[in-house]
Amino acid sequence: MPQFIFVYLGGELPDNPDERQNHFQRYQRWLDSLGNAVISPAIPFRDTHVVQADGTVSPGSTSAMSGLCIIRMDSLEEALAAARSCPFLEINGTLEVSEMIEMSEPQENPANEKPS
């Protein structure tokens, strides 16, 4: 079954502690509603740094990525439907949904080998 990564972009948590708690409860209910499809729930990010090709490091991010989760769904359409119902969208966040692919080592092709 395909796996999808949901990348959380932006989002503005409510300043009011009660509203913030209410949001977390709605988010937890959303995760619970997905059941066993959730492989890796709610991985938030903080203290992001960027490492450049020349080795320099700077604090901050070149994207608005604020977290991720990994979910197993039958299709992209099903994953997008789940994303549309995510409470993260209620706090001015957006979700980027991508199907994860398994990388494998390239197979040697004897037809392309040079003779010894």
N, CA and C atoms as an extended XYZ file, in Angstrom:
348
Properties=species:S:1:pos:R:3:atomname:S:1:resname:S:1:resid:I:1 pbc="F F F"
N         0.850       -1.175        0.000 N   MET     1
C         0.000        0.000        0.000 CA  MET     1
C         0.893        1.234        0.000 C   MET     1
N         0.581        2.205       -0.844 N   PRO     2
C         1.416        3.410       -0.921 CA  PRO     2
C         1.453        4.183        0.400 C   PRO     2
N         2.575        4.846        0.609 N   GLN     3
C         2.735        5.714        1.765 CA  GLN     3
C         2.876        7.146        1.262 C   GLN     3
N         2.293        8.068        2.029 N   PHE     4
C         2.306        9.473        1.656 CA  PHE     4
C         2.884       10.289        2.798 C   PHE     4
N         3.655       11.299        2.435 N   ILE     5
C         4.160       12.228        3.435 CA  ILE     5
C         3.306       13.490        3.348 C   ILE     5
N         2.835       13.923        4.490 N   PHE     6
C         2.100       15.176        4.605 CA  PHE     6
C         3.072       16.171        5.221 C   PHE     6
N         3.463       17.179        4.466 N   VAL     7
C         4.384       18.203        4.952 CA  VAL     7
C         3.551       19.403        5.372 C   VAL     7
N         3.725       19.806        6.620 N   TYR     8
C         3.008       20.948        7.168 CA  TYR     8
C         3.797       22.212        6.860 C   TYR     8
N         3.136       23.180        6.229 N   LEU     9
C         3.772       24.442        5.864 CA  LEU     9
C         3.080       25.582        6.602 C   LEU     9
N         3.866       26.363        7.312 N   GLY    10
C         3.318       27.511        8.025 CA  GLY    10
C         2.476       27.110        9.211 C   GLY    10
N         1.351       27.764        9.345 N   GLY    11
C         0.455       27.535       10.465 CA  GLY    11
C         0.712       28.540       11.567 C   GLY    11
N        -0.364       28.975       12.199 N   GLU    12
C        -0.267       29.958       13.277 CA  GLU    12
C        -1.049       29.435       14.470 C   GLU    12
N        -0.354       28.899       15.461 N   LEU    13
C        -1.047       28.404       16.650 CA  LEU    13
C        -1.736       29.560       17.356 C   LEU    13
N        -2.938       29.316       17.882 N   PRO    14
C        -3.639       30.370       18.618 CA  PRO    14
C        -2.829       30.826       19.828 C   PRO    14
N        -2.893       32.120       20.112 N   ASP    15
C        -2.206       32.675       21.284 CA  ASP    15
C        -2.889       32.252       22.578 C   ASP    15
N        -4.193       32.143       22.535 N   ASN    16
C        -4.965       31.777       23.711 CA  ASN    16
C        -4.724       30.307       24.047 C   ASN    16
N        -4.280       29.993       25.273 N   PRO    17
C        -3.986       28.602       25.639 CA  PRO    17
C        -5.178       27.651       25.484 C   PRO    17
N        -6.381       28.130       25.778 N   ASP    18
C        -7.565       27.270       25.623 CA  ASP    18
C        -7.828       26.958       24.153 C   ASP    18
N        -7.686       27.961       23.288 N   GLU    19
C        -7.872       27.746       21.854 CA  GLU    19
C        -6.788       26.812       21.310 C   GLU    19
N        -5.559       26.989       21.793 N   ARG    20
C        -4.451       26.130       21.365 CA  ARG    20
C        -4.739       24.677       21.763 C   ARG    20
N        -5.202       24.466       22.991 N   GLN    21
C        -5.530       23.119       23.461 CA  GLN    21
C        -6.675       22.533       22.639 C   GLN    21
N        -7.665       23.347       22.328 N   ASN    22
C        -8.788       22.896       21.508 CA  ASN    22
C        -8.301       22.460       20.125 C   ASN    22
N        -7.376       23.234       19.552 N   HIS    23
C        -6.811       22.868       18.246 CA  HIS    23
C        -6.081       21.529       18.336 C   HIS    23
N        -5.248       21.341       19.356 N   PHE    24
C        -4.519       20.077       19.496 CA  PHE    24
C        -5.486       18.905       19.659 C   PHE    24
N        -6.578       19.106       20.368 N   GLN    25
C        -7.567       18.034       20.535 CA  GLN    25
C        -8.228       17.695       19.203 C   GLN    25
N        -8.578       18.712       18.400 N   ARG    26
C        -9.156       18.457       17.070 CA  ARG    26
C        -8.153       17.723       16.187 C   ARG    26
N        -6.896       18.133       16.274 N   TYR    27
C        -5.854       17.479       15.476 CA  TYR    27
C        -5.690       16.009       15.911 C   TYR    27
N        -5.697       15.754       17.203 N   GLN    28
C        -5.574       14.382       17.703 CA  GLN    28
C        -6.763       13.526       17.260 C   GLN    28
N        -7.961       14.101       17.292 N   ARG    29
C        -9.148       13.368       16.813 CA  ARG    29
C        -9.011       13.046       15.326 C   ARG    29
N        -8.456       14.005       14.554 N   TRP    30
C        -8.245       13.764       13.128 CA  TRP    30
C        -7.284       12.590       12.934 C   TRP    30
N        -6.159       12.603       13.659 N   LEU    31
C        -5.209       11.488       13.566 CA  LEU    31
C        -5.880       10.180       13.962 C   LEU    31
N        -6.629       10.196       15.055 N   ASP    32
C        -7.319        8.991       15.520 CA  ASP    32
C        -8.304        8.483       14.464 C   ASP    32
N        -8.949        9.401       13.746 N   SER    33
C        -9.925        8.993       12.727 CA  SER    33
C        -9.265        8.253       11.572 C   SER    33
N        -7.964        8.459       11.381 N   LEU    34
C        -7.243        7.779       10.300 CA  LEU    34
C        -6.809        6.373       10.701 C   LEU    34
N        -6.891        6.063       11.985 N   GLY    35
C        -6.611        4.712       12.487 CA  GLY    35
C        -5.221        4.223       12.151 C   GLY    35
N        -5.175        2.975       11.666 N   ASN    36
C        -3.893        2.322       11.372 CA  ASN    36
C        -3.187        2.887       10.140 C   ASN    36
N        -3.837        3.797        9.435 N   ALA    37
C        -3.190        4.408        8.264 CA  ALA    37
C        -2.028        5.298        8.679 C   ALA    37
N        -2.059        5.769        9.924 N   VAL    38
C        -1.008        6.680       10.396 CA  VAL    38
C         0.221        5.864       10.773 C   VAL    38
N         1.304        6.101       10.060 N   ILE    39
C         2.561        5.394       10.323 CA  ILE    39
C         3.427        6.194       11.287 C   ILE    39
N         3.539        7.488       11.024 N   SER    40
C         4.359        8.369       11.846 CA  SER    40
C         3.589        9.670       12.030 C   SER    40
N         2.915        9.832       13.176 N   PRO    41
C         2.065       11.002       13.353 CA  PRO    41
C         2.828       12.240       13.804 C   PRO    41
N         2.386       13.371       13.355 N   ALA    42
C         2.727       14.676       13.909 CA  ALA    42
C         4.161       14.831       14.381 C   ALA    42
N         5.064       15.030       13.446 N   ILE    43
C         6.456       15.296       13.790 CA  ILE    43
C         6.706       16.786       13.553 C   ILE    43
N         6.592       17.610       14.607 N   PRO    44
C         6.835       19.046       14.426 CA  PRO    44
C         8.328       19.346       14.376 C   PRO    44
N         8.671       20.461       13.752 N   PHE    45
C        10.060       20.881       13.650 CA  PHE    45
C        10.293       22.140       14.473 C   PHE    45
N        11.530       22.302       14.952 N   ARG    46
C        11.955       23.544       15.583 CA  ARG    46
C        13.466       23.657       15.436 C   ARG    46
N        13.972       24.839       15.660 N   ASP    47
C        15.402       25.118       15.603 CA  ASP    47
C        16.020       24.646       14.280 C   ASP    47
N        15.381       25.020       13.180 N   THR    48
C        15.829       24.629       11.846 CA  THR    48
C        17.044       25.442       11.424 C   THR    48
N        18.002       24.781       10.809 N   HIS    49
C        19.189       25.432       10.254 CA  HIS    49
C        19.379       24.958        8.818 C   HIS    49
N        19.988       25.784        8.026 N   VAL    50
C        20.249       25.463        6.628 CA  VAL    50
C        21.753       25.291        6.444 C   VAL    50
N        22.156       24.186        5.835 N   VAL    51
C        23.560       23.922        5.514 CA  VAL    51
C        23.712       24.096        4.001 C   VAL    51
N        24.571       25.017        3.608 N   GLN    52
C        24.801       25.306        2.196 CA  GLN    52
C        25.850       24.358        1.620 C   GLN    52
N        25.932       24.326        0.308 N   ALA    53
C        26.897       23.462       -0.379 CA  ALA    53
C        28.333       23.779        0.033 C   ALA    53
N        28.613       25.047        0.370 N   ASP    54
C        29.972       25.413        0.770 CA  ASP    54
C        30.244       25.133        2.252 C   ASP    54
N        29.251       24.548        2.947 N   GLY    55
C        29.439       24.186        4.346 CA  GLY    55
C        28.984       25.232        5.351 C   GLY    55
N        28.622       26.431        4.873 N   THR    56
C        28.145       27.448        5.813 CA  THR    56
C        26.782       27.058        6.354 C   THR    56
N        26.535       27.472        7.590 N   VAL    57
C        25.291       27.138        8.271 CA  VAL    57
C        24.627       28.434        8.723 C   VAL    57
N        23.328       28.516        8.510 N   SER    58
C        22.594       29.688        8.986 CA  SER    58
C        21.298       29.231        9.640 C   SER    58
N        20.876       29.933       10.688 N   PRO    59
C        19.620       29.578       11.334 CA  PRO    59
C        18.440       29.955       10.448 C   PRO    59
N        17.341       29.261       10.632 N   GLY    60
C        16.145       29.554        9.860 CA  GLY    60
C        15.913       28.502        8.802 C   GLY    60
N        15.008       28.807        7.914 N   SER    61
C        14.610       27.838        6.903 CA  SER    61
C        14.400       28.532        5.568 C   SER    61
N        14.638       27.816        4.498 N   THR    62
C        14.352       28.349        3.171 CA  THR    62
C        12.935       27.989        2.754 C   THR    62
N        12.234       27.212        3.577 N   SER    63
C        10.838       26.871        3.322 CA  SER    63
C        10.041       27.180        4.577 C   SER    63
N         8.764       27.047        4.487 N   ALA    64
C         7.900       27.284        5.647 CA  ALA    64
C         7.555       25.964        6.344 C   ALA    64
N         8.346       24.906        6.069 N   MET    65
C         8.035       23.587        6.607 CA  MET    65
C         8.084       23.607        8.133 C   MET    65
N         6.970       23.167        8.746 N   SER    66
C         6.894       23.188       10.203 CA  SER    66
C         6.676       21.803       10.805 C   SER    66
N         6.574       20.783        9.958 N   GLY    67
C         6.416       19.426       10.469 CA  GLY    67
C         6.005       18.475        9.362 C   GLY    67
N         5.784       17.219        9.741 N   LEU    68
C         5.362       16.206        8.773 CA  LEU    68
C         4.688       15.051        9.481 C   LEU    68
N         3.997       14.248        8.720 N   CYS    69
C         3.528       12.943        9.182 CA  CYS    69
C         3.526       12.015        7.975 C   CYS    69
N         3.555       10.726        8.248 N   ILE    70
C         3.553        9.716        7.182 CA  ILE    70
C         2.314        8.864        7.358 C   ILE    70
N         1.574        8.709        6.258 N   ILE    71
C         0.292        8.015        6.289 CA  ILE    71
C         0.236        7.017        5.138 C   ILE    71
N        -0.335        5.856        5.409 N   ARG    72
C        -0.517        4.813        4.391 CA  ARG    72
C        -1.952        4.898        3.881 C   ARG    72
N        -2.111        5.083        2.583 N   MET    73
C        -3.434        5.177        1.953 CA  MET    73
C        -3.416        4.362        0.663 C   MET    73
N        -4.607        4.012        0.189 N   ASP    74
C        -4.710        3.226       -1.037 CA  ASP    74
C        -4.367        4.028       -2.287 C   ASP    74
N        -4.580        5.350       -2.242 N   SER    75
C        -4.379        6.151       -3.448 CA  SER    75
C        -4.080        7.601       -3.074 C   SER    75
N        -3.597        8.342       -4.052 N   LEU    76
C        -3.367        9.764       -3.858 CA  LEU    76
C        -4.681       10.470       -3.559 C   LEU    76
N        -5.736       10.072       -4.226 N   GLU    77
C        -7.040       10.697       -4.000 CA  GLU    77
C        -7.475       10.536       -2.548 C   GLU    77
N        -7.259        9.340       -1.978 N   GLU    78
C        -7.604        9.094       -0.584 CA  GLU    78
C        -6.728        9.939        0.348 C   GLU    78
N        -5.455       10.061        0.024 N   ALA    79
C        -4.544       10.879        0.834 CA  ALA    79
C        -4.958       12.353        0.779 C   ALA    79
N        -5.337       12.832       -0.393 N   LEU    80
C        -5.765       14.224       -0.526 CA  LEU    80
C        -7.062       14.482        0.245 C   LEU    80
N        -7.966       13.510        0.247 N   ALA    81
C        -9.204       13.658        1.016 CA  ALA    81
C        -8.884       13.765        2.507 C   ALA    81
N        -7.952       12.957        2.989 N   ALA    82
C        -7.544       13.029        4.395 CA  ALA    82
C        -6.914       14.384        4.688 C   ALA    82
N        -6.094       14.880        3.783 N   ALA    83
C        -5.435       16.174        3.985 CA  ALA    83
C        -6.468       17.302        4.047 C   ALA    83
N        -7.482       17.230        3.204 N   ARG    84
C        -8.507       18.279        3.190 CA  ARG    84
C        -9.249       18.390        4.520 C   ARG    84
N        -9.273       17.310        5.296 N   SER    85
C       -10.002       17.328        6.565 CA  SER    85
C        -9.090       17.603        7.770 C   SER    85
N        -7.821       17.917        7.525 N   CYS    86
C        -6.865       18.136        8.610 CA  CYS    86
C        -7.073       19.495        9.283 C   CYS    86
N        -7.182       19.528       10.608 N   PRO    87
C        -7.359       20.787       11.332 CA  PRO    87
C        -6.198       21.776       11.189 C   PRO    87
N        -5.054       21.320       10.714 N   PHE    88
C        -3.934       22.237       10.496 CA  PHE    88
C        -4.324       23.341        9.520 C   PHE    88
N        -5.223       23.028        8.599 N   LEU    89
C        -5.674       24.018        7.620 CA  LEU    89
C        -6.447       25.154        8.293 C   LEU    89
N        -7.025       24.882        9.464 N   GLU    90
C        -7.809       25.877       10.193 CA  GLU    90
C        -6.936       26.961       10.831 C   GLU    90
N        -5.639       26.717       10.946 N   ILE    91
C        -4.750       27.704       11.579 CA  ILE    91
C        -3.813       28.338       10.540 C   ILE    91
N        -4.356       28.516        9.334 N   ASN    92
C        -3.640       29.156        8.228 CA  ASN    92
C        -2.419       28.372        7.770 C   ASN    92
N        -2.447       27.071        7.977 N   GLY    93
C        -1.389       26.219        7.466 CA  GLY    93
C        -1.812       25.608        6.142 C   GLY    93
N        -0.859       25.089        5.422 N   THR    94
C        -1.144       24.341        4.204 CA  THR    94
C        -0.441       22.994        4.308 C   THR    94
N        -0.921       22.054        3.532 N   LEU    95
C        -0.322       20.722        3.509 CA  LEU    95
C         0.171       20.415        2.104 C   LEU    95
N         1.355       19.875        2.033 N   GLU    96
C         1.893       19.386        0.772 CA  GLU    96
C         1.894       17.866        0.888 C   GLU    96
N         1.222       17.199       -0.042 N   VAL    97
C         1.070       15.748        0.014 CA  VAL    97
C         1.860       15.130       -1.129 C   VAL    97
N         2.733       14.181       -0.794 N   SER    98
C         3.547       13.510       -1.811 CA  SER    98
C         3.554       12.016       -1.553 C   SER    98
N         3.472       11.239       -2.623 N   GLU    99
C         3.634        9.799       -2.472 CA  GLU    99
C         5.117        9.510       -2.295 C   GLU    99
N         5.418        8.680       -1.319 N   MET   100
C         6.800        8.301       -1.075 CA  MET   100
C         7.128        7.103       -1.962 C   MET   100
N         8.306        7.113       -2.553 N   ILE   101
C         8.719        5.985       -3.381 CA  ILE   101
C         9.928        5.327       -2.739 C   ILE   101
N        10.028        4.047       -2.939 N   GLU   102
C        11.155        3.307       -2.385 CA  GLU   102
C        12.297        3.353       -3.383 C   GLU   102
N        13.426        3.801       -2.902 N   MET   103
C        14.590        3.864       -3.779 CA  MET   103
C        15.316        2.531       -3.713 C   MET   103
N        15.782        2.095       -4.857 N   SER   104
C        16.540        0.854       -4.897 CA  SER   104
C        17.829        1.098       -5.661 C   SER   104
N        18.766        0.215       -5.450 N   GLU   105
C        20.045        0.334       -6.142 CA  GLU   105
C        19.838        0.040       -7.621 C   GLU   105
N        20.519        0.789       -8.479 N   PRO   106
C        20.389        0.515       -9.917 CA  PRO   106
C        20.847       -0.915      -10.229 C   PRO   106
N        20.119       -1.567      -11.085 N   GLN   107
C        20.475       -2.919      -11.507 CA  GLN   107
C        21.551       -2.824      -12.583 C   GLN   107
N        22.538       -3.709      -12.489 N   GLU   108
C        23.564       -3.745      -13.535 CA  GLU   108
C        22.934       -4.295      -14.801 C   GLU   108
N        23.279       -3.689      -15.907 N   ASN   109
C        22.748       -4.104      -17.191 CA  ASN   109
C        23.871       -4.723      -18.009 C   ASN   109
N        23.923       -6.061      -18.088 N   PRO   110
C        25.022       -6.714      -18.818 CA  PRO   110
C        25.136       -6.251      -20.257 C   PRO   110
N        24.051       -5.837      -20.873 N   ALA   111
C        24.101       -5.399      -22.274 CA  ALA   111
C        24.900       -4.107      -22.409 C   ALA   111
N        24.980       -3.312      -21.357 N   ASN   112
C        25.719       -2.050      -21.418 CA  ASN   112
C        27.140       -2.164      -20.909 C   ASN   112
N        27.530       -3.345      -20.441 N   GLU   113
C        28.874       -3.515      -19.918 CA  GLU   113
C        29.871       -3.521      -21.062 C   GLU   113
N        31.051       -2.939      -20.807 N   LYS   114
C        32.112       -2.953      -21.812 CA  LYS   114
C        32.839       -4.296      -21.728 C   LYS   114
N        33.229       -4.832      -22.877 N   PRO   115
C        33.964       -6.095      -22.848 CA  PRO   115
C        35.314       -5.918      -22.170 C   PRO   115
N        35.775       -6.957      -21.496 N   SER   116
C        37.058       -6.910      -20.791 CA  SER   116
C        38.198       -7.150      -21.716 C   SER   116
